[in-house]
Every structure is written in structure tokens, then in C-alpha cells.
Amino acid sequence: MAATTRRPSRRVSTYLQLIAMFGALSLMSIGGGNAVLPDMHLQAVRQHHWVSDTQFADLFSISQTTPGPSILIVGMIGYAAGLPVGGVLGGLVGGLIATVAMVIPAASLVYAITLFWQKAEQSNWRIAVEKGFAPLTVGLILASSLVMSRAADHGWRAYLLTAVCTLIFVRTKVNPLIVVAVAGVIGYFGIV
């Protein structure tokens, strides 16, 4: 009798993909979860097809407007990935797996680094690392902004609204909630 190779079920395969994707993103999320949005988008939308561009933009918007950590998008992508392979329960398991995979590796690394980081307070390499992370983080966040703009904006009016809102955020002290509310009303009435 020949030995047969068992392939993991689609459900297990999806959950393993969630662990691999968010575990790796966790270790690259310098500056927070939003810093890895471009790669998260690439994998969740283009590679795995768990969500569409529009759904990704919607999930990002929801995760940013709800109370709590900004990585709520991770749980929602995990939920979307788990739905087709296990229904609502599969979605909940996918959301939990994705969230744990995003939090545990980075938290473990931070804990390990913290153990000796304080001991090297005056070290030249520590100062160099701290100075190097600032521009790296800014670049990652700018890349995230570009990806979200491309995913959410589908016409010249939407791009114009994004540009105007960005200018208002950068150049004025207007409360961002007012800008978001006005943009929401513009979108609600179909102007954009």
C-alpha cells in the first residue's frame, strides 16, 4: 500500500497563511500597524484575494474610526479570510488568529530588546538606531498613505477631495473630525 500525502484542508491552509502573513508583518511594523499597510494590502488583496480594494479601504476606514487600537483592520481581514472556509465561526477564528499573529511576534521582540536596551543607554549604536528609525517610519507611513489613496480613490473628484483634505490637515489647525465629517457628507450625497 503506497503512502498517501495528506494536504492540509483549505481552512487550515488559510489559517496558516494568516499566521505567516501577519507574523511577518508584525516584525516589520516599525512605527505601528499602519506602517505595513502597503504589504498588508498587497497580500490580502492581490495575492490571497481575501478582500477587494474597496473592501480593504472600507476596513481601514472602519478600523480608524472605531475606538481601540488601529490594528483592528488585522482582525477584520482575518475574519474576511476565514468566512469562505468556515462561515461565521471560521471568520471569528480567522480574526483571532490574525490578531494574535500580529501582536505576539512584535510584543515578544520588544520584550527581548527592552531587556538590554536600557543597559545601552549611552551606546553609539543605540543612538544611531534611534535616529535611523525616524525617517524609516515616516517613509513607511507615506507609503501607506499612497496605497490607501489608490485603494479608496477611483476618480478625479475623489483624488481632489483627498488632496484638499490632506492640505487642510497639513496647513491648518482645523479639527480633523470636522474635515472627516464634511468629506463623509460629500461622499454620502454622491458628489465624490
C-alpha positions in Angstrom: 0.0 0.0 0.0 1.5 3.3 -1.1 1.8 6.1 1.4 -0.5 8.9 0.7 0.3 12.5 1.4 -2.4 14.5 3.1 -2.8 18.0 2.0 -4.0 20.4 4.7 -7.6 21.4 4.4 -8.4 24.7 2.8 -9.3 26.0 6.3 -6.0 25.0 7.8 -4.2 26.4 4.8 -6.0 29.7 5.1 -5.2 29.9 8.9 -1.5 29.1 8.2 -1.4 31.8 5.6 -2.8 34.3 8.1 -0.2 33.3 10.7 2.6 33.6 8.1 1.4 36.9 6.7 0.6 38.7 9.9 3.5 37.2 11.9 6.0 38.6 9.3 4.1 41.9 9.1 4.3 42.1 12.9 8.0 42.1 12.9 8.1 44.8 10.2 5.6 47.2 11.8 8.1 49.8 12.9 6.0 52.8 13.9 2.8 50.9 14.3 0.5 48.6 12.3 -0.3 51.3 9.7 3.4 51.3 8.6 2.8 47.8 7.0 -0.4 48.7 5.2 1.1 48.5 1.7 2.3 45.0 2.2 -0.9 44.0 4.0 -2.8 45.3 1.0 -0.6 43.6 -1.5 -1.0 40.2 0.3 -4.7 40.4 1.4 -6.0 41.9 -1.9 -3.6 40.9 -4.7 -2.1 37.7 -3.5 -4.7 35.9 -1.4 -7.9 37.7 -2.7 -9.4 37.7 0.8 -10.8 41.2 0.2 -11.1 43.6 -2.7 -9.5 47.1 -3.0 -12.8 48.7 -1.9 -13.3 46.3 1.0 -9.7 47.0 2.1 -10.3 50.7 2.1 -13.6 50.3 3.9 -12.0 48.0 6.6 -9.2 50.6 7.1 -11.7 53.4 7.5 -13.7 51.4 10.0 -10.6 50.4 11.9 -9.5 54.0 12.2 -12.9 55.4 13.2 -13.7 52.8 15.9 -12.4 53.1 19.4 -9.5 50.9 20.2 -6.1 50.0 18.6 -5.5 50.9 15.0 -4.7 47.3 14.1 -8.4 46.4 14.2 -8.0 46.0 10.4 -5.9 42.9 11.1 -8.8 41.1 12.8 -11.3 42.2 10.1 -9.0 40.9 7.3 -8.6 37.6 9.3 -12.4 37.4 9.6 -12.9 38.0 5.9 -10.3 35.3 5.1 -12.0 32.8 7.4 -15.5 33.3 6.2 -15.3 31.3 3.0 -13.7 28.4 4.7 -15.7 28.1 7.9 -18.7 30.5 7.9 -19.1 32.9 10.8 -17.2 30.7 13.2 -14.4 30.3 10.6 -14.3 34.1 10.3 -14.1 34.6 14.0 -11.3 32.1 14.3 -9.5 33.8 11.3 -9.9 37.2 13.0 -8.5 35.8 16.3 -5.6 34.0 14.6 -4.7 37.1 12.5 -4.7 39.4 15.6 -2.6 37.1 17.7 -0.2 36.6 14.8 0.2 40.4 14.5 0.6 41.0 18.2 2.7 38.2 19.7 5.9 38.3 17.5 6.3 42.1 17.8 5.5 42.0 21.5 8.0 39.2 22.1 10.7 41.1 20.2 10.0 44.3 22.0 10.2 42.5 25.4 13.5 40.8 24.4 15.1 44.1 23.2 13.9 46.0 26.2 15.8 43.7 28.5 19.1 45.0 27.2 18.1 48.3 25.6 18.1 50.3 28.8 21.6 49.0 29.6 23.0 50.5 26.4 21.6 54.0 27.1 24.7 55.9 26.1 25.9 53.5 23.4 26.7 54.9 20.0 24.8 52.2 18.2 21.7 52.8 20.2 21.7 56.5 19.3 22.3 55.6 15.6 19.4 53.1 15.6 17.0 55.6 17.2 18.0 58.3 14.6 17.7 55.8 11.7 14.2 54.6 12.7 12.6 58.1 12.4 13.0 58.5 8.6 12.2 54.8 8.1 8.9 55.2 9.9 8.0 58.3 8.0 8.7 56.6 4.7 6.6 53.6 5.7 3.7 55.8 6.7 3.9 57.8 3.5 3.8 54.5 1.5 0.7 53.5 3.5 -1.0 56.8 2.6 -0.3 56.3 -1.1 -1.6 52.7 -1.0 -4.8 53.8 0.8 -5.3 56.6 -1.6 -5.1 54.3 -4.6 -7.4 51.7 -3.0 -10.0 54.2 -2.0 -10.0 56.9 -4.7 -11.4 55.9 -8.1 -12.0 59.1 -9.9 -10.6 62.6 -10.2 -13.1 64.0 -7.7 -12.0 61.5 -5.1 -8.4 62.3 -5.7 -9.2 66.0 -5.5 -11.0 65.6 -2.2 -8.1 63.6 -0.8 -5.7 66.3 -1.8 -7.8 69.1 -0.3 -8.3 67.2 2.9 -4.5 66.5 3.1 -3.7 70.2 2.6 -6.2 71.1 5.3 -4.7 68.6 7.7 -1.1 69.8 7.0 -1.6 73.6 6.7 -4.4 74.4 9.2 -5.4 73.6 12.8 -8.9 72.7 11.8 -10.2 69.8 13.9 -9.7 66.7 11.8 -13.2 65.4 12.8 -14.8 68.4 11.0 -12.8 67.6 7.8 -13.7 63.9 8.0 -17.4 64.8 8.6 -17.5 67.2 5.6 -15.8 64.6 3.4 -18.3 62.0 4.6 -21.2 64.2 3.7 -19.7 64.9 0.3 -19.4 61.1 -0.2 -22.9 60.4 1.1 -24.5 62.7 -1.4 -22.6 61.1 -4.2 -20.5 64.2 -5.2 -17.4 62.0 -5.0 
